[in-house]
């Protein structure tokens, strides 16, 4: 029997405002096995967590609430296809909304022009009541029917949404006008006679619906743009791959059929279909959409390639290492999706307000109606004020404030190579006061190079390098690879070494031309009886770097000094942090001399050297305590994972270990430390946009509803204001999608 899932994602249709998304969340939270549900209005998605979840029963529950639900399969290709299908539906809805808008505008325009003299006090209306009724009926049928359908679905599901308010408001104005007109025709002496036109509000119903439809169209356009980054990521993976068969021929197959170990051929202009390692060929790959790296990156045999990147030049043969949901592109997409479906802490207040917003507005409208009538204004004036309240009060702006900003901000960050795990990360990132950096692989390249050769008396540099390189042929250690690389560059002939053996924590030993050669720490050679003390003073052990001591038999041959280079952008990144008032600290397990040299080159004054992983963790906790819990840590290695998890904000390099990436809240898709201040910047801007949106939405309703209730804001202007509120919120969020890092690549 197949186990039931503990996470499900549904695409939700029919949501129009915050009340809708709150209703879906409430319904889902009550279902058996559900421990949590997050509904994103901007993405029209529901993410459900729990145990033994039943997709069909959850879909039925969403359906009973008045909304549509389509389950997403949990793999990268399915998610990509679902995003494309949803985008297609949005485009179709956008086109239909535009058609409704244009038709409604054409029908409304004659009413407005015909009523203009009367509305400006310059004379009688140019259009007859019959023509007003006919044109307004067309608008109600074309645009009003959409809101009636949505309102009916919401009420059937036991909730009230924006469509209910619009339907009640415009319906009341239309039906009242129809009642007055028919009543006057039936009994001209009982009606308003020649002044009947002044008591008709067909233009209010038609104009309000047209303006709201305009708002819906502009909102749909802006939402589509804000969510574009996620769809762009999904489109990066090609649908097919050229597979080299065991017989040597090439066949084109769907990417879903690729498996680890397959060999694929990537020609110029093609996208990489799966993560892998180059077997043959050299080329430049465009990684801009995945890592944010603006310039093509040179790749050759042994180098990794990433799904979705574009081959610019040569033909490559690549051994597949990861496919589908295991690829770096898929993990990146999941991180962006998870971040975009979260709730900001301030959103909890919005959710509580949205849950009762429409019922409260209905009560306010009834109080407005009763208040005006008790004041002796008559039913018509009371009805107009109540309609204005219903029309201007719209929870759309509240519901869209957070998700649209979040979608745009995290999408823009992803394009720049910054992956933000969740919305809580945005809150923490804006409060950072100090940034701690790991040294090796973070501030530095993580690939040591030979920085100096110090042969002992009676030995030569060539002998020193030849003996060390011969033994290191059996090593995978970065220091060993650096020695071998330098020997190759110097043209040193490497001898055959036998009986190579690693001595954990000390070094290597092996037999070269019948002589025992040791390469390792000074302590290792000393314990073997090799005298190093006096020679050490002249062989550079006081210089920065890691020293590899070499002996042959019982004779010291010399010392090889290896040093790591800082990343090219390190000094610029740290200077940018300093300009923002953020302190920087370097943490490393390396020796004090090496740490000080690297720190001086990078521009860091606070250095903590000789730290074990547990001690790094203690330092992070100490720094957090001294700053009030506002510390970020940037690292890449397995030993950095505890510190990344303990920091208030963990930032990991994507080129680092899986453990580091899992422990971090932000992942940098390329090893450019300028992305650290950029990540803090985009987080701050996204949070600021969310707060601007919410502030606008709250203030708009707090000001607009009283104005409408007291008759200062007529229904036509209320409809325009309502449309403007949603459009302004979504447009402000869409501006976030244009964010770019404040630096340019050289």
C-alpha positions in Angstrom: 0.0 0.0 0.0 1.4 3.4 -1.0 2.1 5.8 1.8 0.2 9.0 1.8 2.3 12.2 1.4 3.1 14.7 4.1 3.3 17.7 1.7 1.0 18.7 -1.1 0.7 21.7 -3.4 -2.5 22.7 -5.1 -3.0 25.4 -7.8 -6.1 27.3 -6.7 -8.5 29.1 -9.0 -11.3 31.5 -8.2 -9.5 33.6 -5.5 -10.0 37.3 -5.9 -8.9 38.9 -2.6 -7.5 38.4 0.8 -10.8 37.1 2.1 -10.6 34.3 -0.5 -7.1 33.1 0.5 -8.0 33.4 4.2 -11.1 31.2 3.6 -9.1 28.5 1.7 -6.5 28.5 4.5 -9.2 28.2 7.2 -10.9 25.3 5.3 -7.7 23.4 4.8 -6.5 23.9 8.4 -9.6 22.1 9.6 -9.1 19.0 7.4 -7.9 15.7 9.0 -4.1 15.3 9.1 -3.3 18.9 8.1 -0.8 20.6 10.5 -0.4 23.8 8.4 -1.6 25.4 5.2 -0.2 28.4 3.4 -2.2 30.1 0.6 -0.5 32.6 -1.7 -3.0 34.9 -3.5 -0.4 36.3 -6.0 0.8 32.8 -7.0 -2.7 31.2 -6.6 -1.2 28.3 -4.7 -1.8 26.4 -1.5 1.0 24.5 0.2 -0.2 22.0 2.8 1.8 20.2 5.5 0.7 17.3 7.6 0.6 13.5 7.8 -1.3 11.0 5.7 -2.7 13.7 3.5 -5.5 12.7 1.1 -5.3 14.8 -2.1 -8.8 14.0 -3.2 -10.5 14.9 0.1 -8.5 18.1 0.3 -9.5 19.0 -3.3 -13.1 18.3 -2.4 -12.9 20.6 0.6 -11.5 23.4 -1.5 -14.2 22.8 -4.0 -16.9 23.0 -1.3 -15.5 26.4 -0.3 -16.2 27.7 -3.8 -12.7 27.4 -5.4 -11.0 25.1 -7.9 -8.0 23.0 -7.0 -5.5 21.1 -9.1 -2.8 19.0 -7.5 0.8 19.4 -8.5 3.0 16.4 -8.9 6.2 16.6 -6.7 8.9 16.7 -9.4 10.7 19.5 -11.2 9.3 18.8 -14.7 5.7 18.6 -13.3 6.2 21.9 -11.4 7.5 23.5 -14.6 4.6 22.3 -16.6 2.1 23.4 -13.9 3.7 26.9 -13.8 3.4 27.1 -17.6 -0.2 25.9 -17.6 -1.1 28.3 -14.8 0.6 31.1 -16.7 -1.4 30.2 -19.8 -4.6 30.4 -17.8 -3.6 33.8 -16.5 -2.9 35.0 -20.0 -6.3 33.7 -21.1 -8.0 35.4 -18.2 -6.0 38.6 -18.9 -7.3 38.6 -22.5 -10.8 38.0 -21.4 -10.6 40.8 -18.8 -9.3 43.1 -21.5 -12.2 42.2 -23.7 -14.7 42.8 -20.9 -13.0 46.1 -20.1 -13.0 47.4 -23.7 -16.6 46.4 -24.3 -17.8 47.9 -20.9 -15.9 51.1 -21.7 -17.5 51.5 -25.1 -21.0 51.0 -23.5 -20.2 53.3 -20.5 -18.8 56.2 -22.5 -22.2 57.3 -24.1 -23.8 57.3 -20.6 -21.1 59.5 -19.2 -21.1 61.9 -22.1 -24.9 62.0 -22.1 -25.0 62.7 -18.4 -22.2 65.2 -18.4 -24.3 68.4 -18.6 -26.5 67.3 -15.7 -23.5 66.2 -13.6 -21.8 69.6 -14.2 -25.0 71.6 -13.6 -25.0 73.0 -17.2 -28.3 71.6 -18.2 -30.4 68.5 -18.8 -29.0 65.1 -19.7 -28.4 64.4 -23.4 -29.3 60.7 -23.1 -32.7 59.3 -22.3 -33.4 57.0 -19.3 -34.2 54.1 -21.7 -30.8 54.4 -23.4 -29.1 54.6 -20.0 -30.9 51.5 -18.9 -30.0 49.6 -22.1 -26.3 50.5 -22.0 -26.0 49.9 -18.3 -27.7 46.5 -18.7 -25.0 45.6 -21.3 -22.2 46.5 -18.8 -23.9 44.5 -16.0 -24.2 41.5 -18.3 -20.6 41.7 -19.6 -18.6 42.8 -16.5 -21.1 42.5 -13.7 -21.8 38.8 -14.4 -18.1 38.0 -13.6 -18.5 39.4 -10.1 -22.0 37.8 -9.6 -20.5 34.4 -10.4 -17.6 34.9 -8.0 -19.9 36.2 -5.3 -22.2 33.2 -5.7 -19.3 30.8 -5.4 -18.0 32.5 -2.3 -21.4 32.6 -0.6 -22.1 29.0 -1.5 -18.8 28.1 0.2 -19.8 30.0 3.3 -17.6 33.1 2.9 -17.9 36.6 1.5 -15.3 38.3 -0.7 -14.6 41.4 -2.8 -17.0 40.2 -5.5 -19.9 40.2 -2.9 -19.2 43.9 -2.1 -19.0 44.9 -5.8 -22.1 42.9 -6.7 -24.2 44.3 -3.9 -23.0 47.9 -4.5 -23.4 48.0 -8.3 -26.5 45.8 -8.2 -28.2 48.1 -5.7 -27.5 51.2 -7.9 -28.7 49.4 -11.0 -31.9 47.9 -9.5 -32.8 51.2 -7.8 -32.5 53.1 -11.0 -34.5 50.4 -12.9 -37.2 50.6 -10.1 -37.5 54.4 -10.4 -37.6 54.3 -14.2 -40.2 51.6 -14.4 -42.3 53.1 -11.6 -42.3 56.5 -13.4 -43.4 55.0 -16.6 -46.2 53.1 -14.9 -47.4 56.2 -13.0 -45.8 59.4 -14.2 -47.7 61.5 -11.5 -46.3 59.3 -8.7 -42.7 59.4 -9.9 -40.3 62.2 -10.4 -41.6 63.3 -13.8 -39.2 65.4 -15.7 -36.6 65.2 -13.0 -36.4 61.4 -13.1 -33.0 61.5 -14.7 -31.5 63.1 -11.6 -32.6 60.1 -9.5 -31.2 57.4 -11.8 -27.7 55.9 -11.1 -27.2 53.8 -14.1 -24.0 55.7 -14.8 -22.7 54.9 -11.3 -23.2 51.1 -11.8 -21.7 51.2 -15.3 -18.7 53.4 -14.4 -17.9 51.5 -11.2 -17.9 48.2 -13.0 -15.7 49.5 -15.8 -13.2 51.1 -13.5 -13.0 47.9 -11.3 -12.5 45.9 -14.5 -9.7 48.3 -15.5 -8.1 47.7 -12.1 -8.5 43.9 -12.5 -6.7 44.1 -15.9 -3.8 46.2 -14.7 -3.5 44.1 -11.6 -3.3 40.9 -13.7 -0.6 42.5 -15.9 1.4 43.5 -12.8 1.0 40.2 -11.1 2.2 38.3 -14.2 5.3 40.4 -14.3 6.1 40.0 -10.6 5.9 36.2 -10.9 8.0 36.0 -14.1 11.3 35.1 -12.4 9.9 31.7 -11.2 8.5 30.8 -14.6 11.8 31.9 -16.2 13.7 29.4 -14.0 11.3 26.6 -14.9 11.8 27.2 -18.6 15.6 26.9 -18.4 15.6 23.1 -18.4 15.3 21.8 -22.0 12.7 19.2 -22.8 15.1 16.8 -24.6 18.7 15.7 -24.4 21.1 14.2 -26.9 22.2 10.9 -25.4 25.3 9.0 -26.5 24.4 5.4 -26.6 26.9 2.5 -25.7 27.3 1.9 -29.5 28.5 5.5 -30.0 25.4 6.8 -31.8 23.4 9.8 -30.6 19.7 9.7 -29.9 17.4 12.5 -28.8 15.3 11.5 -25.7 13.0 13.3 -23.2 15.0 14.7 -20.2 12.8 12.6 -17.9 14.5 9.4 -19.2 18.0 10.6 -18.3 19.7 8.8 -15.5 23.0 9.3 -13.5 25.9 7.9 -15.5 24.4 8.7 -18.9 26.6 10.6 -21.3 25.0 13.5 -23.1 26.3 15.7 -26.0 25.8 19.5 -25.7 26.3 21.4 -28.9 26.8 25.2 -29.2 23.6 27.1 -28.5 22.1 24.2 -26.6 21.1 24.3 -22.9 22.5 21.7 -20.5 19.8 19.1 -19.7 21.2 17.8 -16.4 23.9 18.5 -13.8 27.1 16.7 -14.7 30.9 16.7 -15.3 32.5 17.4 -18.6 34.3 14.4 -20.1 35.6 15.9 -23.3 35.5 19.3 -25.0 36.1 23.0 -24.0 33.6 25.8 -24.1 32.2 28.9 -22.5 28.9 28.5 -20.7 26.4 31.3 -20.0 25.3 30.8 -16.4 23.6 34.2 -16.0 20.0 32.9 -15.4 21.2 30.3 -12.8 24.0 32.0 -10.9 23.6 35.6 -11.9 27.1 35.6 -13.4 27.0 38.1 -16.3 30.0 36.8 -18.2 30.4 33.4 -19.8 32.4 31.0 -17.7 35.2 28.8 -19.3 34.7 25.1 -18.8 36.8 22.0 -19.7 37.2 18.3 -18.8 36.6 17.6 -15.1 34.6 20.8 -14.6 31.0 20.7 -13.5 28.0 22.0 -15.6 24.6 23.1 -14.3 21.2 22.4 -15.7 19.8 25.3 -17.7 23.1 26.9 -18.6 23.8 27.6 -22.3 26.8 26.2 -24.2 28.3 29.1 -26.2 31.1 27.5 -28.3 32.5 24.0 -28.5 30.8 20.6 -28.4 30.8 19.0 -24.9 30.3 15.5 -23.7 29.0 15.4 -20.2 28.5 12.6 -17.7 25.2 13.1 -16.0 25.4 13.3 -12.2 22.0 14.6 -11.2 18.6 14.7 -12.9 15.1 16.0 -12.3 14.4 17.3 -8.8 18.0 16.5 -7.7 19.6 19.1 -10.0 20.9 22.4 -8.8 18.3 24.3 -10.9 15.5 22.3 -9.3 16.8 22.9 -5.8 17.1 26.6 -6.6 13.5 26.7 -7.9 12.2 24.9 -4.8 13.9 27.5 -2.6 12.4 30.4 -4.5 9.0 28.7 -4.4 9.2 28.1 -0.7 10.2 31.7 0.0 7.4 33.1 -2.1 4.7 31.1 -0.4 5.6 32.2 3.1 3.8 34.6 5.4 5.5 37.7 6.9 5.0 38.2 10.7 3.0 41.3 9.9 0.8 39.2 7.6 -0.7 37.5 10.6 -2.5 40.7 11.4 -3.6 41.0 7.8 -5.0 37.5 7.8 -7.1 38.2 11.0 -8.4 41.4 9.4 -9.2 39.8 6.1 -11.2 37.0 7.7 -13.7 39.5 9.1 -13.3 42.3 6.6 -16.3 41.7 4.3 -18.8 41.0 7.1 -17.6 44.2 8.9 -18.0 46.3 5.7 -21.5 44.9 5.1 -22.4 46.0 8.7 -20.9 49.4 8.1 -22.9 49.7 4.9 -26.2 48.8 6.7 -25.3 51.3 9.5 -24.7 54.0 6.8 -28.0 53.2 5.2 -29.9 53.4 8.5 -28.0 56.5 9.7 -28.9 58.5 6.6 -32.5 57.5 6.7 -32.8 58.3 10.4 -31.3 61.7 9.6 -34.2 62.2 7.2 -32.2 62.2 4.0 -34.5 59.7 2.3 -33.8 56.2 1.0 -32.1 57.3 -2.3 -29.4 59.4 -0.6 -28.9 56.6 2.0 -28.6 54.0 -0.7 -26.0 56.0 -2.6 -23.8 56.4 0.5 -24.2 52.7 1.3 -23.3 51.7 -2.2 -20.2 54.0 -2.0 -19.1 52.1 1.2 -19.6 48.8 -0.5 -17.7 49.8 -3.6 -14.7 51.5 -2.0 -14.0 48.8 0.6 -12.0 46.1 -1.1 -9.7 43.6 0.6 -7.7 43.1 -2.6 -5.0 45.5 -1.7 -4.6 43.9 1.7 -4.4 40.5 0.3 -1.9 41.4 -2.5 0.4 43.6 -0.4 2.7 40.9 1.0 2.7 38.1 -1.6 3.2 40.4 -4.7 6.2 42.1 -3.0 7.6 38.8 -1.8 7.2 37.2 -5.3 8.9 40.2 -7.0 11.7 40.6 -4.4 12.7 36.9 -4.1 12.5 36.5 -7.9 14.8 39.5 -8.5 17.2 38.1 -5.9 17.2 34.7 -7.6 18.0 36.3 -11.0 21.1 38.0 -9.3 22.2 34.6 -7.8 20.8 35.0 -4.3 18.4 32.4 -3.0 16.3 33.4 0.0 14.9 30.4 1.9 11.8 31.9 3.6 10.1 35.2 4.4 11.4 35.1 8.0 14.9 35.4 6.5 13.9 38.8 5.1 13.0 40.0 8.6 16.3 38.8 10.1 18.4 40.1 7.2 17.3 43.7 7.8 18.5 43.7 11.4 22.1 42.5 10.9 24.8 44.5 12.6 27.8 42.2 12.2 28.9 39.7 9.5 31.3 36.9 10.3 33.2 35.1 7.5 34.9 31.8 7.3 38.3 32.1 5.7 39.1 29.1 3.5 36.7 28.8 0.5 34.8 31.9 1.5 37.1 34.9 1.8 39.7 32.9 -0.1 39.5 30.8 -3.2 39.8 27.6 -1.3 42.4 26.3 -3.8 45.9 26.7 -2.3 48.9 27.4 -4.5 52.7 26.9 -4.0 53.8 30.3 -2.7 57.5 29.4 -2.0 60.2 26.7 -2.0 62.8 26.7 0.8 65.3 23.9 0.2 67.6 22.8 3.0 71.3 23.0 2.8 72.7 20.7 0.2 69.3 20.4 -1.6 67.8 22.2 -4.6 64.3 23.5 -5.4 64.0 21.0 -8.2 64.8 18.0 -5.9 62.5 19.4 -3.2 59.6 19.7 -5.7 60.3 16.4 -7.5 60.3 14.3 -4.3 57.2 16.0 -2.8 55.2 15.7 -6.1 56.2 12.0 -6.5 54.6 11.1 -3.2 51.6 13.4 -3.7 50.5 11.5 -6.8 48.6 9.3 -4.4 46.9 12.2 -2.6 43.5 13.9 -3.2 44.2 16.6 -0.6 44.0 20.2 -1.9 47.6 20.8 -0.8 48.8 17.7 -2.6 47.0 18.8 -5.8 48.6 22.3 -5.5 52.1 20.7 -5.3 51.4 18.5 -8.3 50.1 21.4 -10.3 53.1 23.5 -9.5 55.5 20.7 -10.4 53.7 20.4 -13.8 54.0 24.1 -14.4 57.8 23.9 -13.6 58.3 20.9 -15.9 59.5 18.7 -13.1 59.8 15.0 -14.0 57.8 13.1 -11.4 59.2 9.7 -10.3 57.3 6.6 -9.6 56.4 6.3 -5.9 55.6 3.0 -4.2 54.0 2.0 -0.9 52.3 5.5 -0.6 50.6 5.7 2.8 48.6 8.5 4.4 49.4 9.2 8.0 46.1 10.8 9.3 46.6 14.3 10.7 50.3 14.3 9.7 51.0 13.8 6.0 52.1 11.2 3.5 55.0 8.8 3.0 56.2 6.7 0.1 59.2 5.1 -1.5 60.9 7.0 -4.3 63.9 5.3 -6.0 64.3 3.1 -3.0 64.3 6.0 -0.5 61.6 6.7 2.1 60.1 10.2 1.4 57.9 12.0 3.9 55.7 15.0 3.2 53.8 16.6 6.1 53.9 18.7 9.2 57.0 19.6 11.1 55.8 17.6 14.0 55.4 14.5 11.7 59.1 14.7 10.6 60.3 15.5 14.1 58.6 12.4 15.5 60.3 10.4 12.7 63.7 11.6 14.0 64.3 14.3 11.3 65.9 17.4 12.7 64.0 20.5 11.8 64.4 23.0 14.6 67.5 24.9 13.5 66.6 24.8 9.8 63.1 26.0 10.5 64.2 29.5 11.3 65.7 29.9 7.8 63.1 27.9 5.9 60.1 30.2 6.4 57.9 28.7 9.1 57.2 32.2 10.4 55.7 33.3 7.1 52.0 33.2 6.3 50.7 30.0 4.7 50.7 26.2 5.3 54.1 24.5 5.4 54.7 21.1 3.9 58.0 19.7 5.2 59.8 17.2 3.0 62.4 14.6 4.0 64.3 11.9 2.2 65.5 9.0 4.4 66.8 10.8 7.5 67.7 14.0 5.7 65.6 17.2 5.6 65.1 18.3 2.0 63.2 21.5 2.6 59.9 23.2 3.1 57.1 24.0 0.6 55.0 27.0 1.6 51.4 26.9 0.3 49.0 29.9 0.4 45.5 30.6 -0.5 44.5 33.7 -2.5 41.6 35.9 -1.5 38.7 36.1 -3.9 38.9 39.1 -6.3 35.8 40.8 -4.9 36.5 40.2 -1.2 38.0 43.6 -0.4 35.2 45.4 -2.3 32.5 43.4 -0.5 33.9 44.1 2.9 34.3 47.8 2.1 30.6 47.9 1.1 29.6 46.3 4.4 31.7 48.8 6.3 30.1 51.7 4.4 26.7 50.5 5.7 28.0 50.5 9.2 28.3 46.7 9.5 31.4 45.2 11.3 33.2 42.2 9.8 35.0 39.4 11.6 37.1 36.5 10.1 36.9 33.1 11.7 39.4 30.4 10.7 41.0 27.2 11.9 44.3 28.3 10.3 47.3 29.5 12.2 47.5 33.1 13.5 50.2 34.2 11.0 48.3 33.0 8.0 45.0 34.4 9.3 46.6 37.9 9.9 48.1 38.0 6.4 44.8 37.1 4.7 42.9 39.6 7.0 45.2 42.4 6.2 44.8 41.7 2.4 41.0 41.5 2.7 40.6 44.5 5.0 39.4 42.7 8.2 40.7 44.0 11.5 38.9 41.5 13.8 40.4 38.0 13.4 39.8 34.8 15.4 42.3 32.1 14.4 43.0 28.5 15.3 39.3 27.7 15.8 37.8 24.2 15.8 34.2 23.9 14.4 32.8 23.8 18.0 34.9 26.9 18.8 33.5 28.7 15.8 30.0 28.0 17.1 31.0 29.4 20.5 32.3 32.6 18.8 29.1 33.0 16.8 27.1 32.7 20.0 29.3 35.2 21.8 29.0 37.7 18.9 25.2 37.2 18.8 25.1 38.0 22.5 27.2 41.1 22.2 25.1 42.5 19.3 21.7 41.6 20.6 21.2 38.8 18.2 22.1 40.5 14.9 24.9 38.4 13.5 25.3 36.9 10.0 27.8 34.1 9.2 29.1 33.4 5.7 30.6 30.0 5.1 30.9 27.1 2.7 32.4 24.0 4.3 31.0 21.0 6.2 32.6 22.3 9.4 30.7 25.6 8.9 27.2 24.0 9.1 26.9 24.4 12.9 27.9 28.1 12.8 25.5 28.7 9.8 22.6 27.2 11.7 23.4 29.1 15.0 23.8 32.5 13.4 20.8 34.8 13.2 21.4 34.8 9.4 23.3 32.0 7.7 24.7 32.7 4.2 26.2 29.7 2.3 28.1 29.5 -1.0 26.4 27.2 -3.4 29.8 25.8 -4.4 30.2 24.6 -0.8 29.0 21.5 1.0 25.4 20.2 1.1 25.4 20.5 4.8 26.4 24.2 4.6 23.6 25.0 2.1 21.0 23.1 4.2 21.9 25.0 7.3 21.9 28.4 5.7 18.9 30.8 5.2 20.5 32.4 2.1 22.5 30.7 -0.6 24.8 32.5 -3.0 24.7 30.8 -6.4 28.2 32.0 -7.3 31.3 32.7 -5.2 31.1 36.5 -5.4 31.1 38.0 -1.9 29.6 41.2 -3.2 26.4 39.3 -3.1 26.5 39.4 0.7 25.7 43.1 0.9 23.4 42.7 -2.1 21.4 40.1 -0.2 21.0 42.4 2.7 19.9 45.1 0.4 17.3 43.1 -1.5 15.9 41.8 1.8 15.6 45.3 3.2 13.9 46.6 0.1 11.5 43.7 -0.1 10.5 44.2 3.6 10.2 47.9 3.0 7.9 47.3 0.0 5.7 45.0 2.0 5.3 47.6 4.7 4.6 50.3 2.2 1.9 48.2 0.5 0.2 47.3 3.8 0.4 50.9 5.0 -1.2 52.1 1.8 -3.9 49.4 2.0 -4.8 50.2 5.6 -4.7 54.0 5.2 -6.7 53.8 2.0 -9.6 51.9 3.8 -9.3 54.0 7.0 -9.8 57.2 5.0 -12.0 56.0 2.1 -14.7 54.2 4.1 -15.6 57.2 6.3 -15.6 59.5 3.3 -18.0 57.2 1.5 -20.2 56.8 4.6 -20.6 60.5 5.0 -21.5 61.0 1.3 -18.4 62.9 0.5 -17.2 60.2 -2.0 -19.9 59.2 -4.5 -19.9 55.6 -5.9 -18.2 56.6 -9.2 -15.2 58.0 -7.4 -15.3 55.2 -4.9 -15.0 52.7 -7.7 -12.0 54.5 -9.2 -10.3 54.7 -5.8 -10.9 51.0 -5.2 -9.4 50.1 -8.5 -6.4 52.4 -7.9 -5.7 50.9 -4.5 -5.1 47.4 -5.8 -3.2 48.6 -8.9 -0.9 50.8 -6.8 0.0 48.0 -4.4 0.7 45.5 -7.2 2.6 48.1 -9.3 4.7 49.1 -6.3 5.6 45.4 -5.8 6.3 45.0 -9.5 9.0 47.7 -9.2 10.9 45.3 -6.9 11.2 43.0 -9.9 13.6 45.6 -11.4 16.0 45.4 -8.5 19.6 44.7 -9.5 22.8 44.5 -7.3 24.5 47.8 -6.8 27.8 46.5 -8.5 28.8 45.8 -12.0 30.9 42.9 -13.2 34.3 43.8 -14.7 
